Amino acid sequence: MNVTRLFIHGLESSSQGTKSVFFKERYPDMIVEDFRGSLEERMKKLNRILLDKKALVLVGSSFGGLMAAIYTCNNEDKVKKLILLAPALNLDEFKPYLNNRIDIPVFIYHGRNDDVVPVASVQKIARKVFTNITYNIVDDDHPLRETFKSFDWDELLT
């Protein structure tokens, strides 16, 4: 089965951001798009991109992590693996999904010095919703500048 890999950048980033460029250079088959506007507009675009795709490996950073998590809650059967980088699961937009139980493999990387998305509250939410989770708290900040490139992306994206 062909795996479709997609990266969703954060709120103020783009397909030209550090993580986007890293993925485009290292994994040329990975879908890396620009998402703009409200969460609703961004989710419409995401749903359109993934409409006919299956066996998804989604990577979402910050607000993109929120988007990837929402997409997975609504389409668990299409998602093979979810990788979240400092996901903004603490935002009100995720509250409707707090009673979901998602059993696919979920890997979260979160900087212990994150001053944008609080580790403790996000970890509590993630452990409630995702039943097959590996939560990694790393010595880093919100953008994961120091550790991002050191993650085993070849393994994570399989």
N, C-alpha and C positions, 0 to 999 in steps of 0.2 A: 504494500500500500504506500502510495506517495504521501509524504508528509509535507504540509504547507506550513512554513514558518513566517511569522509576522511580528514586527516590532512596532509598538505604539509609544511615541514620545510623550513627554510631560506637557503640562499646560502651556508653558511659555517657550517650549523648544520647537523643533521642526525636524524635517528629514535631513537637515544640514547640521544638526547638533552632533556632539561628540559621540554619543552612543549610536545614533543613526549611521553616521559615517563609518564607525567601527564595523557595524553589521553589514553594511553595503559592501565594504571592501573585503571582509573576511568570508561572508556568506552571500554571494551574488544572487542566489535564488530567493533570498529572504525578501518578503514584501515590506518596504519601508515607505510610508506615505506621509503627507502632511495632514494633520487634523486641526481644524480651526473652528471657531464659533462655540456655541453652547454645548453642554454635554449631549443634549438631544441631537444636535446637528452632527457632532462627532460620531455618535453611536449609529446614526443613519448611514453615514459613510462607511463605518466599520462593517455594519451588517451587509451593505451593498458589496463591499470588497470580498466578504467571506461567504456570500450567498450560496455558491455551488462548491464550496471547499469542505473537505473533511480531513480527519487526522491532523488537526491543527496543533501546532506548538506556538503558543502566544507568549510574547515577552512584553511586559508593560512597565513603564517607569513613572512613578509618582501618580499624576492624574491619568496617565496611560495605563498604570496598574489598576486604577479604579475601573477604567473602561474594560480592560481585559477580564477583570473579575466579574463585572456585570454581564459581559458577553457570555462568559463561562456559566454563570448562574442560569442564563436563559437558553444555553445551547450545550449543555454538558456532554451530550452524545456526540458532538462534533469535535470536542477538544480532547486531545491526547495528553497534553501536559501544559501547565501554566507556570510561568516564571515571572515573579513580581519583584520589582526593584523599588524599595521604599514606597509601597503602594498607598495611596490616599484613601484607604478604606474607612477612615474616621469621618469622612464627609457625610453629610445628611443624605446625599444621593445613594449611598449604599444601604441605608436603613431598611428599605423594602426587602433586602436580600438576607437579612440577619437570621432568618429561620431556615434558609437553604442548608442542605448538607451535600457538599460536593466531594466525591470520592476519587477523583483523578489525582495523579501526582502533582503537587504544588510545591514549588521552591521559592522561598522568599529570602531576599538579601536586604538588610536594613542596617544603616550606619548607626552605631550607638550614640554618635554626636549629632544626629539629625535634629536640626532646629526648625524644620518645616513640617514634617509628618512625625508625630510622636510614636516612638517605638512601643511603649507599654500598651497604649489603647489599641493600636493596629494589631499587635501580636494577639491580644485577647480576642478581638473580632475575627482574625484569620483562623485562630485555633478553634473557634466555634463553628465557622462556616465550612472550612476545609478539613476533612477527616484524614487525608493522606498528605500531611504537610511536613516539610523540612524548613524550619525557620532559622536562618543564619543571621546572627547579629555580629556585624563586623566592625572593626576599628576604623570608622570612616564617618563622613558627613552625609547630607541628603543626596547629593549627586553621585556619591560613591566614587569620587575622583581617584582615590588611592587604590581601591580594590577591584573595581569593575573589570578591568582587562585581565585580572589574574584568575577570575572564575573559570572553571572548566567548561567553556562554551561548547566545545565539540561534543562533550558528553551531555550537557544540559539540553542541547538542541536536537538530540536524537529522538 
